[in-house]
Amino acid sequence: MEQLYTVLDGVRRNIVFLEEGTCSCGKFQMDELLCPHAWAVLKNQQLKPGRYCSFYYKKDNLLRAYEFPVNSMPDESLWVISTEVLEDRVLPPKGRRNAGRPRKERLKPASEKESKRAFSRSVCGQSSHNRKICRNRPK
């Protein structure tokens, strides 16, 4: 059975190949978790998602990772530290900060950016001009 699907996301086409766990958006193969496009295919085809996500994200494996107790660290006064480690000096990196004011917001990837809307005139309903040069304006 061929499991190659095309998912339309607005104006973009995304190709999802379920058997190989790939999507043209790149998130499916990078995270080994279902991306929104793969979810859309599974929902449309009424398939179970457990088969298509990574072995590490399955419930029994996730629970197995936490089955052994984690012991807390002893008091700092009881630590045994070698003299080699005590004598080693750790210096800050030799780098410079970028000139100018720091950004207030992070740079968003293309997948998160909002699409720009085309504004239209409320008078005539057409775009690409303003009220002053509108030819269809009622007099």
N, C-alpha and C positions, 0 to 999 in steps of 0.2 A: 504494500500500500504506500503510495507516494504521499509524503507529508510536507509538501512545500506550499506555503500560503502567502498571499499578498494581503496586507492590512493597510487600509487607507487611514492616515492620521492627519486630518485636515487636508492639506495639499500634498503632503509627503506620502510616498509609498514605502512600506517596510516589508521586506521579504523575511518570513519566518520559516525555518527548516527545523521541525520538532525533533526528528531523529538524531540530528547532529547537535542540537541545542544551540542554534545560532539565530541571530536576528540582524538585519542590516543596521539597526540602531547601535549595536555593540554591547548593550547592557546584559543581554541574555548570556552571552559567552563570557563576559568579564566577571560577573558576580556569581554565575552558575545558579542564578535564581530567575524565575520567570519575569520578563519585562512586561509592560502593559500590552504590547502587541501579541506576545505569546499567550497572555491571559485571555485576550479577545478570541484567539483561535481556539483555545481549549474550551471556552464557554460556548462558542458557536458549534463546535464539533462534539460537545458533551463528553470530553475526555477528563480523566482524573489527573490533577497536577503533580501528585507524588512521584510519578514515573519520570518526570522531566526536570526535576530540580536535583541539585547535587546530593550525594550520599551524606555529606556533613550537615545538611539542613534538616534531615529527617528526624522525627521526634525521638525515636529510640536511641539514635546516635548522639543527639544533643543531651539527653538525660544521662547517657553513659559517660559523657565528659565531666559531669558533676557528681558522679557516684563516690569518688574518693574524697575524704575530708582534706581540707587545706589547713595546715597548722599555721598558727600565727607566729610572727617573729618573736624571739625572746627579747628581754630588756636590752637596751643598747649597751649597758655596762657589762653584759655577759658575752658580747660579741668577741670572737677571736679573729683579729685582723693581722695579717703578716706585715712585717716592717717594710717590705717592698711596696705594698699598696699604700701604706701610711706616708712614705717618702715621695710618692709620685704626685706631681703637681698637675692639675687640670686647669688649663687656661681657656678663656673664652675664644670663640672663633675669630679669625682675622678678617672680618668683613665690614662693609660700610652699609649704613642704611641709605635707602634711596633718597635723593634730594626732593624737597617739597613736602607738602602736607600729606599725611597718611590718608588712604581711602576710607570713606565712611561706609561703603558697601563693597562686598566682594564682587569680582568679575563673574558674571553668570555665563555658563556655557550656552551654546545655541539652543539646546533642548529646553532651557528654562526661560529664554527670552520671550517677552510678549510680542506678538505680531503688531505691526503698526497699522492703525486704522486709517482708511482714506476718509477724510472729512468731506462732507457734501454741503452745499448751500441749502439752507432751510427755505430760501425763496424759490429756487428753481429745481433743487434736488440733484444737480450735477456737481461733479468735482473738478479740480484742477483750475479753478479761478476764484476770485473773491467777489464781494458784493459790488465793488466799484466798477469792475469791468464785465459784470454779468449782462449778457445780451438778452436773456430770457426773463429779465426782471419785469414784473408788472409795473406799469406806469401810473 
